[in-house]
Every structure is written in structure tokens, then in C-alpha cells.
Amino acid sequence: MPGPFDLPRRLVAEFIGTAFLLATVVGSGIMGETLAGGNTALALLGNTLATGAILAVLILIFGGISGAHFNPAVTLAFTIEGAVARREALAYVACQVLGGFLGVIVAHVMFGEPLLTPSTHARTGAGQLTAEFVATFGLVATILGCIRFRPEATAYAVGLFISAGYWFTSSTSFANPAVTLARGFTDTFSGIRPDGIAGFVLAEFAGAIAVTLLFRWLLSAEAGDGND
């Protein structure tokens, strides 16, 4: 949970953190594809390692300031739980989305790509939408469970879950509406064609809502002892 910092500082943390996240996702995708010589598995591995590592680092840096959401689905979960006010949640989401686009632009500048280009990488179909529901469900479950029982492990657990999600989900585990929107405008290894964005975002929010409601019951102090 965020520390005793005012809203402007928390919003800057969300903006910078999400920008670094997208710069890493897109930049490592470009680097991985360039160095892999056509080996998609090797490119994905490079993308995976960089993304999981940066998530752990960013949560360690910014967790005490803003809570290190970097993700509208996570912000929604905390809003449902009453940990974030609705007005603040909207500001968080706006900064996450803007930060995501900045991260894509920075990655493109570093690698000599056009600043923003709609992706041609198709990611559609029931399997991919199910994957995004599962990925976001698992990510939010990781966060809620760790905050309750092992808060000091949250950063590492999130990084590990997303690293695993790259490989066990057919969508490569976007699990983040801000990431999905921004990745719609990179025609590189990590992109998603704009016509697939809406479905991904809806599946991600659905996964976040479902797991938040489940964990409200699962972690409730009023839960029965199992002898009913």
C-alpha cells in the first residue's frame, strides 16, 4: 500500500513506473527479436526475463510511494476494496495510460523505430481472451495474497508470475489494460493489432473483478471454519 505521500507524488510515481515498464517490454522485445536471429522462443525468453525483472525493481522503488500499481486492473481491484478513492483511481489510470505511451515512444526512439505505429500483430480469438482473463486473475491474486500474508515478497512474486505468464498463456500475459493500449501502437515483437485491444481490456478487467470478489470472501475474517 502507498506510504504517506500526496496525490501528485503518487501520480508521478505511477506515470514514471508505467513508462519504464513499457519501455522495457517493447525495448526488450525489439532487442530479443534482433539478437535471436529468427528464433521466436529465444526472443520471447529475452522479453520475459527483462519484463519480470523490471517489474520487481519498479515495485521495490515505487511501492512505498503509490502502491506501484502501473496497471488499471490493479487500481480497479484496490478501488473495489476501498483502498483507493474513485477520483484518485481515475487519476491513477490516466497517468498509467499516458506513461505507457511515453514508454513505447522512448523504446522506439532508442531503437530507431517510428514514434507510434499501429501494430499488425494479430492477437484475437477465444483462447487469447481466456488467457488474458486468467493472466489478470492470477496477477491480482498474487498481489492480494502477498499483501495479506507476505508483503515483503510482493515485488518478487509479481515479477515471477508475469514471467511464468509469458509462457503458460497463449496471449503472453499482458494482464494490464494500460500495457495493452500502448502495445497497440508498436509494430514490433510485443505489439497487438488495434482491433484486438478492446477484447483484451475487457477480459483483463473481468479477471480483476472476479478475483477481487473471490478474495474478499476467501480472506474474510468472517469466513467459516469449513465445518458447515
C-alpha positions in Angstrom: 0.0 0.0 0.0 1.2 3.6 -0.6 3.0 5.5 2.1 2.3 9.0 3.4 2.7 10.8 0.0 0.3 13.3 -1.5 -1.6 12.6 -4.7 0.7 14.5 -7.1 3.7 12.5 -6.0 1.8 9.2 -6.2 0.7 10.1 -9.8 4.2 10.9 -10.9 5.3 7.5 -9.5 2.6 5.8 -11.4 3.5 7.7 -14.6 7.2 7.0 -14.4 6.8 3.4 -13.3 4.4 2.6 -16.2 6.7 4.4 -18.6 9.7 2.3 -17.5 7.5 -0.9 -17.7 6.5 -0.3 -21.3 10.0 0.9 -22.4 11.2 -2.5 -21.0 8.5 -4.6 -22.6 8.9 -3.0 -26.0 12.6 -2.4 -25.9 13.5 -5.9 -24.8 11.1 -7.3 -27.4 13.0 -5.4 -30.1 16.4 -6.4 -28.8 15.3 -10.0 -28.3 14.0 -10.3 -31.8 17.1 -8.6 -33.3 19.5 -10.9 -31.5 17.5 -14.1 -31.7 18.1 -14.5 -35.5 14.6 -15.7 -36.2 14.3 -17.9 -33.1 11.0 -16.8 -31.6 11.4 -18.8 -28.4 14.7 -17.1 -27.7 13.2 -13.7 -28.4 10.3 -14.4 -26.1 12.7 -15.6 -23.4 14.6 -12.3 -23.5 11.4 -10.4 -23.4 10.2 -12.5 -20.4 13.4 -12.1 -18.3 13.5 -8.3 -18.8 9.8 -7.8 -18.0 9.8 -9.9 -14.9 13.0 -8.3 -13.6 11.8 -4.7 -14.2 8.5 -5.3 -12.5 10.3 -6.4 -9.3 12.6 -3.4 -9.4 9.8 -0.9 -10.1 7.6 -2.3 -7.3 10.6 -2.0 -4.9 11.2 1.6 -5.9 7.7 2.9 -6.1 5.7 0.6 -3.9 6.0 2.8 -0.9 5.0 5.9 -2.8 2.0 5.0 -4.9 1.5 1.3 -4.2 3.2 0.6 -7.6 0.0 -0.4 -9.5 1.2 0.5 -13.0 -2.0 -1.2 -14.1 -5.6 0.0 -14.3 -6.8 -3.6 -13.4 -4.8 -3.5 -10.2 -6.2 0.0 -9.4 -9.7 -1.2 -10.1 -9.1 -4.1 -7.6 -8.0 -1.7 -4.9 -10.9 0.7 -5.7 -13.4 -2.2 -5.2 -11.7 -2.9 -1.9 -11.9 0.7 -0.8 -8.2 1.2 -0.6 -8.2 3.9 -3.4 -10.9 6.6 -3.8 -12.7 6.6 -7.1 -11.5 10.1 -8.1 -7.9 9.1 -7.3 -8.4 5.9 -9.2 -9.3 7.8 -12.4 -6.2 9.9 -12.0 -4.1 6.8 -11.5 -5.4 5.2 -14.6 -4.9 8.4 -16.7 -1.2 8.5 -15.6 -0.7 4.8 -16.2 -2.1 5.1 -19.8 0.0 8.3 -20.5 3.1 6.7 -19.0 2.6 3.6 -21.1 2.5 5.6 -24.3 5.6 7.5 -23.2 7.4 4.2 -22.6 6.6 3.0 -26.1 7.8 6.2 -27.6 11.1 6.1 -25.6 11.7 2.5 -26.7 11.1 3.4 -30.3 13.5 6.3 -30.1 16.2 4.1 -28.6 15.8 1.5 -31.4 15.2 3.9 -34.3 11.6 3.0 -34.8 8.7 5.4 -35.7 7.4 7.1 -32.6 3.9 5.5 -32.7 2.8 2.9 -35.3 -0.3 0.8 -35.2 0.7 -2.9 -34.7 0.0 -5.5 -37.3 0.4 -8.4 -34.8 -3.0 -10.1 -34.6 -4.0 -11.4 -31.1 -7.6 -12.4 -31.2 -9.9 -15.3 -30.5 -11.5 -17.0 -27.5 -8.2 -18.7 -26.5 -6.4 -15.4 -26.2 -9.2 -13.6 -24.4 -9.4 -16.5 -21.9 -5.7 -16.2 -21.5 -6.0 -12.5 -20.6 -8.7 -13.3 -18.1 -6.6 -16.0 -16.5 -3.4 -13.9 -16.5 -5.1 -10.9 -14.9 -6.9 -13.1 -12.4 -3.6 -14.7 -11.4 -1.7 -11.4 -11.2 -4.3 -9.7 -9.0 -4.5 -12.9 -6.8 -0.7 -12.7 -6.4 -0.9 -9.1 -5.3 -3.8 -9.6 -2.9 -2.4 -12.7 -1.4 1.1 -11.4 -0.9 -0.2 -8.1 0.6 -2.2 -10.1 3.2 0.4 -12.7 4.1 3.9 -11.9 2.7 4.0 -8.1 1.8 7.8 -8.2 1.6 7.6 -10.7 -1.2 5.1 -8.9 -3.4 7.6 -7.4 -5.8 9.3 -10.7 -6.5 6.1 -12.7 -6.7 4.6 -10.3 -9.3 7.8 -10.4 -11.4 7.7 -14.2 -11.2 4.1 -14.5 -12.0 4.4 -12.4 -15.1 7.5 -14.2 -16.2 5.5 -17.5 -15.9 2.5 -16.0 -17.6 4.6 -15.2 -20.7 4.9 -18.9 -21.2 1.8 -20.6 -19.9 -0.8 -18.2 -21.5 -1.5 -18.1 -25.2 -1.6 -14.3 -25.1 1.9 -14.0 -23.4 0.1 -12.4 -20.3 -0.4 -8.7 -21.0 -2.7 -8.6 -17.9 -2.8 -4.8 -17.9 -5.1 -2.5 -19.9 -2.5 0.3 -20.0 0.1 -2.0 -21.4 -2.4 -3.4 -23.9 -3.4 0.1 -25.1 0.2 1.2 -25.5 1.3 -2.0 -27.2 -1.3 -1.4 -29.8 1.0 1.3 -31.2 4.2 -0.6 -31.6 4.6 -2.6 -34.8 7.3 -4.7 -33.2 7.7 -8.1 -31.4 5.5 -7.1 -28.4 2.7 -5.4 -30.3 -1.0 -6.1 -30.6 -3.2 -5.1 -33.5 -5.6 -2.3 -32.5 -8.7 -4.4 -33.4 -7.7 -6.8 -30.6 -7.3 -4.2 -27.8 -11.0 -3.9 -26.7 -11.4 -7.6 -26.2 -8.1 -7.8 -24.2 -9.0 -4.9 -22.0 -12.5 -6.3 -21.2 -11.1 -9.7 -20.4 -8.4 -8.1 -18.1 -11.0 -6.0 -16.2 -13.3 -9.1 -15.9 -10.4 -11.1 -14.4 -9.6 -8.4 -12.0 -13.2 -8.0 -10.8 -13.7 -11.8 -10.4 -10.6 -12.4 -8.4 -11.1 -9.3 -6.2 -14.6 -10.5 -5.3 -13.3 -14.1 -4.7 -10.5 -12.9 -2.4 -13.0 -10.7 -0.5 -14.7 -13.9 0.6 -11.5 -16.1 0.7 -9.6 -13.7 3.0 -12.6 -12.6 5.0 -12.2 -12.7 8.8 -15.8 -13.8 9.0 -15.2 -16.9 6.8 -16.4 -20.2 8.3 -14.1 -22.8 9.7 -15.0 -25.3 7.0 -17.3 -27.4 9.3 -20.6 -26.1 7.9 
